[in-house]
Amino acid sequence: MNDYFDGLFEGDVEKLRSIFHDDAWLKGNNYRKTRDEWLEAVANRPVPRDERMQYNFNIQSLEIIGDQAMAKVDVPLLAAHFIDFLGLLKEDGHWKIVNKMYTII
């Protein structure tokens, strides 16, 4: 989760790419993006660190069952405040985000 938060805060597309599975999808109401489409959007938006935003991300819940996990995370970012639901799988010894759903609160 630290790499996820750091990648968002720093606008580090390569860090984010490394923790998302190649075929991950990002979904919100009326919003569907592949991992690479979303990373392109991240690369072209302001960088929260450079905008002097506070680093206030946190994990609200994390449930792990075997090699599967679901994380609910609090993501205040730029002009919005998100709750992200991240589905993760552990494959070949590494955890990867395979699905991201989010809502704006």
C-alpha positions as CSV (number, residue, x, y, z in Angstrom):
1,M,0.0,0.0,0.0
2,N,2.9,2.3,0.6
3,D,4.0,2.1,-3.0
4,Y,0.4,2.9,-4.1
5,F,0.2,5.9,-1.8
6,D,3.7,7.1,-2.8
7,G,3.1,6.6,-6.5
8,L,-0.1,8.7,-6.3
9,F,1.5,11.4,-4.2
10,E,4.7,11.6,-6.4
11,G,3.0,11.1,-9.7
12,D,5.4,8.2,-10.2
13,V,3.8,6.3,-13.1
14,E,6.5,3.6,-13.1
15,K,6.0,2.9,-9.4
16,L,2.3,2.6,-10.0
17,R,2.8,0.4,-13.1
18,S,4.9,-2.0,-11.0
19,I,2.2,-2.7,-8.5
20,F,-0.8,-3.0,-10.9
21,H,-1.3,-6.2,-12.9
22,D,-1.0,-5.8,-16.7
23,D,-4.7,-6.5,-17.2
24,A,-6.0,-4.4,-14.2
25,W,-9.1,-2.2,-14.7
26,L,-10.0,0.9,-12.9
27,K,-13.7,1.6,-12.4
28,G,-15.9,4.3,-11.0
29,N,-19.4,5.5,-11.8
30,N,-19.4,6.0,-15.6
31,Y,-15.6,5.6,-15.7
32,R,-13.7,2.6,-17.1
33,K,-10.0,2.7,-17.8
34,T,-7.3,0.1,-18.4
35,R,-4.2,0.3,-16.3
36,D,-2.3,2.0,-19.1
37,E,-5.1,4.5,-19.9
38,W,-5.2,5.5,-16.2
39,L,-1.4,5.8,-15.9
40,E,-1.5,8.1,-18.9
41,A,-4.0,10.3,-17.1
42,V,-1.8,10.2,-13.9
43,A,1.3,11.3,-16.0
44,N,-0.7,14.3,-17.4
45,R,-2.1,15.7,-14.1
46,P,-0.5,17.9,-11.5
47,V,1.7,16.1,-9.0
48,P,0.3,16.3,-5.5
49,R,3.8,16.6,-3.9
50,D,4.6,19.5,-6.2
51,E,1.3,21.1,-5.4
52,R,2.3,21.0,-1.7
53,M,-0.6,18.7,-0.7
54,Q,-0.4,17.0,2.6
55,Y,0.3,13.2,2.6
56,N,-2.9,12.0,4.3
57,F,-3.5,8.6,2.7
58,N,-4.5,5.8,5.0
59,I,-5.8,2.2,5.0
60,Q,-9.3,2.0,6.3
61,S,-9.5,-1.8,6.1
62,L,-7.5,-4.7,4.8
63,E,-8.7,-8.3,4.5
64,I,-6.4,-11.0,3.4
65,I,-7.5,-14.6,2.7
66,G,-4.7,-16.8,1.4
67,D,-3.4,-15.2,-1.8
68,Q,-6.2,-12.7,-2.2
69,A,-6.8,-9.4,-0.5
70,M,-9.2,-6.5,-0.5
71,A,-8.1,-3.0,0.7
72,K,-10.3,0.0,1.4
73,V,-8.1,3.1,1.3
74,D,-8.7,6.8,2.0
75,V,-7.2,8.9,-0.8
76,P,-7.4,12.7,-0.5
77,L,-5.9,13.8,-3.8
78,L,-5.8,17.1,-5.6
79,A,-9.3,18.6,-5.9
80,A,-11.2,15.5,-4.7
81,H,-11.3,13.0,-1.9
82,F,-11.6,9.3,-2.9
83,I,-12.3,6.0,-1.3
84,D,-10.6,3.3,-3.3
85,F,-11.4,-0.4,-3.1
86,L,-8.4,-2.4,-4.3
87,G,-8.5,-6.0,-5.2
88,L,-5.1,-7.8,-4.9
89,L,-3.7,-11.2,-5.8
90,K,-0.4,-12.7,-4.8
91,E,1.0,-14.5,-7.8
92,D,4.6,-15.7,-8.2
93,G,5.4,-14.4,-4.7
94,H,4.3,-10.8,-5.5
95,W,1.1,-8.8,-4.6
96,K,-0.4,-7.0,-7.5
97,I,-3.5,-4.8,-7.7
98,V,-5.9,-6.5,-10.2
99,N,-8.9,-4.2,-9.8
100,K,-9.5,-0.7,-8.5
101,M,-13.0,0.7,-7.8
102,Y,-13.4,4.1,-6.4
103,T,-15.9,6.7,-5.4
104,I,-15.6,10.4,-4.6
105,I,-16.8,11.5,-1.2
